[in-house]
Amino acid sequence: MIALTRMRLAGFLRGGRVLAPLITGLVLLGILHGGGRSSAAPAYGYSAVALFPVFAWLAKVVLDTEPDVQRRLARIAVGPARELVAGALAAATAGLVLGMAAIVAPLLLGAVRGPEPGSAEPSMAAGVGLGVLAHVLSLTAGVALGALASRAVTRTIRNGVTVLVTGAVLGVVLGLQGSVAPWLVPPVMATARALARAPLPSAGTFWLLSAWAWGWAAAGLGAYGWLRQGRS
């Protein structure tokens, strides 16, 4: 399974398909952090929201890189479950590189700061730690959305782009405060709102957000595996 994951990543990198989503992600980070210094926690929270569709795009491109016949042969060789996990690991690894850049770059450029004197803002360490969590949750959900938009499920470019764009837009719209159905989408917006609060919510809130994101991703990847059975 590790060899299959490495093979998929190698094909993704050699084909140059990484450039478009990577450049888009870096441009978004430049726009977000180019307006001056901000408290670390909210800055990272909204960075995770902005990168959610990019993580999904990366995942889709990674999963679409492998030819259909080669994917079918891999399923026969290692089994459907291991082949699915190898694809998800490859997509997550590609997104992890961008996620690490999203955490490290603002620190190196001085775009994030600690609390203002006398404010209830979280410390720099707490902000960075929660920023890492926010990006992990966004990446997890993005991999699931990208898998659902992949060619193995949607069959055509048009359908795949439609699923990707619709999922990304709904992730924001249904994630807004006061939404009628926030549970239908991953909690990327809810996490950003939690990080923007001063003082921060309790640890239980972040445990709940994590369970929500991982549950949504598990359901998405489960649907991806089920839909592929008759289509790939």
Kinemage of the C-alpha trace (Angstrom):
@kinemage 1
@onewidth
@group {chain A} dominant
@subgroup {mainchain}
@vectorlist {calphas} color= white
{ca met a 1} P 0.000 0.000 0.000
{ca ile a 2} L 2.879 2.397 0.776
{ca ala a 3} L 4.436 1.588 -2.594
{ca leu a 4} L 1.133 2.346 -4.318
{ca thr a 5} L 0.867 5.643 -2.440
{ca arg a 6} L 4.388 6.620 -3.481
{ca met a 7} L 3.702 5.652 -7.096
{ca arg a 8} L 0.620 7.871 -7.210
{ca leu a 9} L 2.470 10.796 -5.694
{ca ala a 10} L 5.345 10.335 -8.141
{ca gly a 11} L 2.956 10.364 -11.094
{ca phe a 12} L 1.228 13.446 -9.703
{ca leu a 13} L 4.490 15.348 -9.328
{ca arg a 14} L 6.060 14.265 -12.619
{ca gly a 15} L 3.003 15.288 -14.608
{ca gly a 16} L 3.167 18.870 -13.340
{ca arg a 17} L -0.444 18.752 -12.187
{ca val a 18} L 0.619 20.037 -8.781
{ca leu a 19} L 1.404 23.514 -10.097
{ca ala a 20} L -2.094 24.953 -10.589
{ca pro a 21} L -3.549 24.149 -7.129
{ca leu a 22} L -0.226 24.890 -5.410
{ca ile a 23} L 0.119 28.323 -7.011
{ca thr a 24} L -3.536 29.075 -6.249
{ca gly a 25} L -3.028 28.146 -2.604
{ca leu a 26} L 0.085 30.300 -2.304
{ca val a 27} L -1.688 33.271 -3.912
{ca leu a 28} L -4.569 32.908 -1.449
{ca leu a 29} L -2.116 32.831 1.448
{ca gly a 30} L -0.410 35.940 0.109
{ca ile a 31} L -3.725 37.786 -0.088
{ca leu a 32} L -4.806 36.663 3.383
{ca his a 33} L -1.579 37.556 5.161
{ca gly a 34} L -0.491 40.507 3.042
{ca gly a 35} L -2.662 43.112 4.736
{ca gly a 36} L -0.675 43.428 7.951
{ca arg a 37} L -0.174 41.505 11.169
{ca ser a 38} L -3.092 39.708 12.772
{ca ser a 39} L -3.646 37.626 15.869
{ca ala a 40} L -2.499 34.079 15.115
{ca ala a 41} L -5.682 32.139 15.938
{ca pro a 42} L -8.177 33.978 13.681
{ca ala a 43} L -5.597 34.376 10.906
{ca tyr a 44} L -5.027 30.637 10.776
{ca gly a 45} L -8.746 29.914 11.094
{ca tyr a 46} L -9.623 31.876 7.978
{ca ser a 47} L -6.569 30.499 6.186
{ca ala a 48} L -7.975 27.002 6.744
{ca val a 49} L -11.330 28.115 5.262
{ca ala a 50} L -9.654 29.606 2.184
{ca leu a 51} L -7.584 26.470 1.580
{ca phe a 52} L -10.490 24.012 1.950
{ca pro a 53} L -11.380 24.095 -1.793
{ca val a 54} L -7.683 23.977 -2.686
{ca phe a 55} L -7.189 20.861 -0.556
{ca ala a 56} L -10.194 19.303 -2.327
{ca trp a 57} L -8.809 20.315 -5.720
{ca leu a 58} L -5.428 18.780 -4.884
{ca ala a 59} L -7.088 15.546 -3.770
{ca lys a 60} L -9.134 15.323 -6.968
{ca val a 61} L -6.086 15.916 -9.155
{ca val a 62} L -4.033 13.293 -7.296
{ca leu a 63} L -6.791 10.698 -7.638
{ca asp a 64} L -7.386 11.571 -11.311
{ca thr a 65} L -3.705 11.286 -12.246
{ca glu a 66} L -3.703 7.494 -12.392
{ca pro a 67} L -5.201 6.001 -15.602
{ca asp a 68} L -8.435 4.065 -15.105
{ca val a 69} L -6.950 0.740 -16.232
{ca gln a 70} L -4.015 1.106 -13.856
{ca arg a 71} L -6.400 1.896 -10.989
{ca arg a 72} L -8.412 -1.249 -11.723
{ca leu a 73} L -5.248 -3.345 -11.773
{ca ala a 74} L -4.210 -1.848 -8.421
{ca arg a 75} L -7.579 -2.802 -6.926
{ca ile a 76} L -7.061 -6.386 -8.079
{ca ala a 77} L -3.468 -6.496 -6.814
{ca val a 78} L -3.918 -5.048 -3.308
{ca gly a 79} L -7.686 -5.198 -2.771
{ca pro a 80} L -10.329 -2.455 -2.948
{ca ala a 81} L -9.913 -1.257 0.643
{ca arg a 82} L -6.127 -0.898 0.509
{ca glu a 83} L -6.268 0.726 -2.913
{ca leu a 84} L -8.772 3.287 -1.610
{ca val a 85} L -6.648 4.023 1.464
{ca ala a 86} L -3.532 4.414 -0.699
{ca gly a 87} L -5.317 7.027 -2.810
{ca ala a 88} L -6.525 8.912 0.257
{ca leu a 89} L -3.005 8.853 1.756
{ca ala a 90} L -1.501 10.195 -1.464
{ca ala a 91} L -4.075 12.999 -1.587
{ca ala a 92} L -3.547 13.840 2.090
{ca thr a 93} L 0.238 13.899 1.678
{ca ala a 94} L -0.010 16.338 -1.227
{ca gly a 95} L -2.297 18.594 0.788
{ca leu a 96} L -0.080 18.337 3.855
{ca val a 97} L 2.744 20.137 2.061
{ca leu a 98} L 0.489 23.114 1.348
{ca gly a 99} L -0.884 22.971 4.896
{ca met a 100} L 2.642 23.145 6.333
{ca ala a 101} L 3.387 26.157 4.146
{ca ala a 102} L 0.196 27.806 5.415
{ca ile a 103} L 1.426 27.441 9.001
{ca val a 104} L 5.111 28.249 8.562
{ca ala a 105} L 5.034 31.088 6.001
{ca pro a 106} L 3.096 33.608 8.180
{ca leu a 107} L 5.531 32.954 11.027
{ca leu a 108} L 8.573 33.544 8.837
{ca leu a 109} L 7.051 36.683 7.306
{ca gly a 110} L 5.848 38.100 10.636
{ca ala a 111} L 2.225 38.125 9.476
{ca val a 112} L 0.871 36.730 12.745
{ca arg a 113} L 1.353 38.008 16.276
{ca gly a 114} L 0.589 37.227 19.869
{ca pro a 115} L -2.073 38.953 21.985
{ca glu a 116} L -2.249 42.713 22.344
{ca pro a 117} L -1.505 43.954 25.876
{ca gly a 118} L -4.613 43.719 28.052
{ca ser a 119} L -6.630 41.771 25.477
{ca ala a 120} L -8.243 38.345 25.864
{ca glu a 121} L -6.635 37.073 22.664
{ca pro a 122} L -4.858 33.676 22.899
{ca ser a 123} L -1.083 33.411 23.071
{ca met a 124} L 1.025 32.907 19.983
{ca ala a 125} L 1.666 29.275 20.918
{ca ala a 126} L -2.044 28.588 21.406
{ca gly a 127} L -2.890 30.348 18.155
{ca val a 128} L -0.361 28.347 16.165
{ca gly a 129} L -1.419 25.070 17.781
{ca leu a 130} L -5.081 25.681 17.047
{ca gly a 131} L -4.138 26.844 13.556
{ca val a 132} L -2.513 23.478 12.942
{ca leu a 133} L -5.721 21.782 14.112
{ca ala a 134} L -7.861 23.976 11.842
{ca his a 135} L -5.744 23.109 8.801
{ca val a 136} L -5.761 19.399 9.646
{ca leu a 137} L -9.558 19.432 9.845
{ca ser a 138} L -9.805 21.404 6.589
{ca leu a 139} L -7.399 19.008 4.855
{ca thr a 140} L -9.300 15.956 6.091
{ca ala a 141} L -12.595 17.301 4.785
{ca gly a 142} L -10.954 18.490 1.570
{ca val a 143} L -9.624 15.008 0.801
{ca ala a 144} L -13.133 13.572 1.205
{ca leu a 145} L -14.680 16.217 -1.078
{ca gly a 146} L -11.923 15.758 -3.669
{ca ala a 147} L -12.500 12.004 -3.628
{ca leu a 148} L -16.229 12.485 -4.266
{ca ala a 149} L -15.371 14.790 -7.191
{ca ser a 150} L -12.794 12.402 -8.687
{ca arg a 151} L -13.147 10.808 -12.108
{ca ala a 152} L -13.670 7.354 -10.622
{ca val a 153} L -16.990 8.591 -9.198
{ca thr a 154} L -18.169 11.381 -11.506
{ca arg a 155} L -16.873 9.882 -14.794
{ca thr a 156} L -16.588 13.242 -16.630
{ca ile a 157} L -14.662 16.488 -16.134
{ca arg a 158} L -17.893 18.504 -16.132
{ca asn a 159} L -19.474 16.408 -13.386
{ca gly a 160} L -16.279 16.409 -11.351
{ca val a 161} L -15.884 20.192 -11.488
{ca thr a 162} L -19.566 20.612 -10.625
{ca val a 163} L -19.246 18.421 -7.531
{ca leu a 164} L -16.021 20.166 -6.477
{ca val a 165} L -17.324 23.719 -6.874
{ca thr a 166} L -20.738 22.948 -5.381
{ca gly a 167} L -19.171 21.251 -2.360
{ca ala a 168} L -16.758 24.131 -1.795
{ca val a 169} L -19.499 26.778 -2.058
{ca leu a 170} L -21.897 24.870 0.192
{ca gly a 171} L -19.092 24.403 2.703
{ca val a 172} L -19.078 28.190 3.151
{ca val a 173} L -22.772 28.985 2.669
{ca leu a 174} L -24.137 26.236 4.926
{ca gly a 175} L -21.324 26.896 7.374
{ca leu a 176} L -22.436 30.470 8.020
{ca gln a 177} L -23.772 31.320 11.446
{ca gly a 178} L -27.525 30.717 11.553
{ca ser a 179} L -27.431 28.172 8.714
{ca val a 180} L -30.464 25.874 8.525
{ca ala a 181} L -28.352 22.754 7.930
{ca pro a 182} L -24.767 23.252 9.134
{ca trp a 183} L -24.315 19.511 9.772
{ca leu a 184} L -24.404 18.806 6.020
{ca val a 185} L -20.951 20.337 5.544
{ca pro a 186} L -17.622 20.039 7.376
{ca pro a 187} L -17.030 22.562 10.183
{ca val a 188} L -14.425 24.720 8.455
{ca met a 189} L -16.453 27.891 9.022
{ca ala a 190} L -17.428 26.876 12.544
{ca thr a 191} L -13.755 26.299 13.393
{ca ala a 192} L -12.786 29.710 12.011
{ca arg a 193} L -15.479 31.371 14.124
{ca ala a 194} L -14.256 29.530 17.220
{ca leu a 195} L -10.686 30.706 16.615
{ca ala a 196} L -11.849 34.289 16.148
{ca arg a 197} L -13.418 34.420 19.609
{ca ala a 198} L -11.595 36.052 22.488
{ca pro a 199} L -11.325 34.396 24.870
{ca leu a 200} L -11.244 31.057 23.080
{ca pro a 201} L -14.010 28.484 23.640
{ca ser a 202} L -13.384 25.526 25.922
{ca ala a 203} L -11.370 22.498 24.842
{ca gly a 204} L -14.603 20.543 24.545
{ca thr a 205} L -15.667 22.773 21.661
{ca phe a 206} L -12.581 21.855 19.678
{ca trp a 207} L -13.039 18.156 20.453
{ca leu a 208} L -16.581 18.448 19.105
{ca leu a 209} L -15.409 20.245 15.965
{ca ser a 210} L -12.750 17.574 15.415
{ca ala a 211} L -15.255 14.743 15.783
{ca trp a 212} L -17.608 16.562 13.394
{ca ala a 213} L -14.895 17.004 10.738
{ca trp a 214} L -13.569 13.457 11.002
{ca gly a 215} L -17.076 12.004 10.983
{ca trp a 216} L -17.965 14.019 7.871
{ca ala a 217} L -14.744 12.926 6.164
{ca ala a 218} L -15.349 9.280 7.081
{ca ala a 219} L -18.867 9.478 5.631
{ca gly a 220} L -17.545 11.139 2.477
{ca leu a 221} L -14.810 8.567 1.943
{ca gly a 222} L -17.295 5.787 2.681
{ca ala a 223} L -19.623 7.166 -0.002
{ca tyr a 224} L -16.622 7.454 -2.357
{ca gly a 225} L -15.753 3.782 -1.853
{ca trp a 226} L -19.373 2.687 -2.316
{ca leu a 227} L -19.953 4.766 -5.458
{ca arg a 228} L -16.765 3.489 -7.086
{ca gln a 229} L -17.805 -0.148 -6.858
{ca gly a 230} L -19.882 -0.028 -10.019
{ca arg a 231} L -18.026 2.764 -11.784
{ca ser a 232} L -14.328 1.925 -11.791
